[in-house]
Amino acid sequence: MSVDEEERNKASIRRIVDEALNRGIYDVVDETRGHFAEGGRARMIELRKAFPDLETTIEQMIAEGSWVAHRMVHRGTHLGDFRGISPTRRRVEFSSIVMNRFEGGVSVENWGLHDIARVIELLTSEEAPM
């Protein structure tokens, strides 16, 4: 894989974060996520409905061959239902680490760890700040 292809794949990840996660423009998911686009779109919509001011920042990104790994921080205010939890108006911050394998500019494999347990803890804790 050439450096140009690695850079194109990294640009694809940045585009997904900027358009889908940060602005709620989901067409990019269909264009860049291959056969699992529907599931990725559903998860992003769930997050944006629960946290309409969601802001995701890529903290680190590494490309090697057909793989791109990135670590993100998500911040938002809980203003919609999230996994059965009614809106609390609490601010949350949580992290994700994701790896994507690309073929022809499209992600064909996706592995991710999202600290949803931290989100639920922040939303349900009596000691959590408002």
C-alpha positions in Angstrom: 0.0 0.0 0.0 1.4 3.4 -0.9 1.7 6.4 1.3 -1.0 8.1 -0.9 -3.5 5.3 -0.1 -2.7 5.4 3.6 -3.3 9.2 3.5 -6.6 8.7 1.6 -7.7 6.1 4.2 -6.9 8.5 7.1 -8.8 11.3 5.3 -11.8 8.9 5.1 -11.7 8.5 8.9 -11.4 12.2 9.4 -14.4 12.8 7.1 -16.5 10.2 9.0 -15.8 11.9 12.3 -16.3 15.5 10.9 -19.4 14.8 8.9 -21.3 12.0 10.6 -20.3 12.3 14.2 -19.9 16.0 14.5 -22.4 17.3 12.0 -25.0 14.5 11.6 -24.4 14.1 7.8 -24.7 10.3 7.4 -24.2 9.9 3.7 -20.5 9.7 4.3 -21.1 6.5 6.2 -22.6 4.7 3.2 -19.8 6.0 1.0 -16.9 4.9 3.2 -18.0 2.0 5.5 -18.7 -0.9 3.1 -21.0 -3.8 4.1 -21.3 -2.7 7.8 -22.4 0.9 7.0 -25.9 0.3 8.3 -24.8 -0.7 11.8 -22.3 2.2 11.9 -24.9 4.7 10.8 -27.3 3.4 13.5 -24.8 3.8 16.3 -23.9 7.3 15.1 -27.5 8.3 14.9 -28.1 6.9 18.4 -25.2 9.0 19.8 -26.3 12.2 18.0 -30.0 11.8 19.2 -28.9 11.4 22.8 -26.1 14.0 22.6 -27.1 16.5 19.9 -24.1 18.7 20.7 -21.7 15.8 20.3 -18.2 16.8 19.5 -15.7 14.2 18.6 -12.0 14.9 18.4 -9.4 12.5 16.9 -6.5 12.5 19.4 -4.3 10.1 17.6 -4.3 8.4 14.2 -1.9 5.8 12.7 -2.0 4.2 9.3 0.0 1.1 8.4 -0.7 -0.6 5.1 -4.5 -1.0 4.7 -5.2 -0.4 8.4 -6.0 2.9 10.1 -6.2 3.0 13.9 -7.5 6.1 15.7 -8.3 7.2 19.3 -11.1 9.6 19.8 -12.6 11.6 22.6 -16.4 12.3 22.5 -18.0 15.1 24.5 -21.7 16.0 24.7 -24.7 16.9 26.7 -27.3 14.2 27.4 -30.5 15.8 25.9 -32.2 12.7 24.5 -32.8 9.1 25.6 -29.7 6.9 25.7 -30.0 3.2 26.1 -33.1 3.5 28.3 -31.8 6.5 30.3 -34.0 9.6 30.0 -32.2 12.9 29.4 -30.2 14.1 32.4 -28.7 17.3 30.9 -25.3 16.1 32.1 -22.1 16.6 30.1 -20.2 13.4 29.3 -16.8 12.7 28.0 -15.7 9.2 26.9 -13.2 7.6 24.6 -13.1 5.2 21.7 -10.3 3.3 20.0 -11.1 2.1 16.5 -9.3 0.2 13.7 -10.5 0.0 10.1 -9.1 -2.0 7.2 -9.6 -0.5 3.8 -9.8 -1.9 0.3 -10.2 0.5 -2.6 -10.9 3.4 -0.3 -13.7 1.7 1.5 -13.5 0.3 5.1 -14.2 -3.4 4.9 -13.3 -4.3 8.4 -14.0 -2.4 11.6 -13.0 -3.1 15.2 -13.8 -0.7 18.0 -13.8 -0.2 21.8 -16.2 2.5 23.0 -16.3 3.3 26.7 -20.2 3.2 26.8 -19.9 1.9 30.4 -18.4 5.2 31.3 -21.3 7.1 29.7 -23.8 5.0 31.6 -21.9 5.6 34.8 -21.8 9.3 34.3 -25.6 9.4 33.5 -26.7 7.3 36.4 -24.4 8.2 39.2 -26.0 10.3 41.9 -22.6 11.9 42.4 -22.1 12.9 38.8 -21.9 16.6 38.1 -24.8 18.2 36.2 
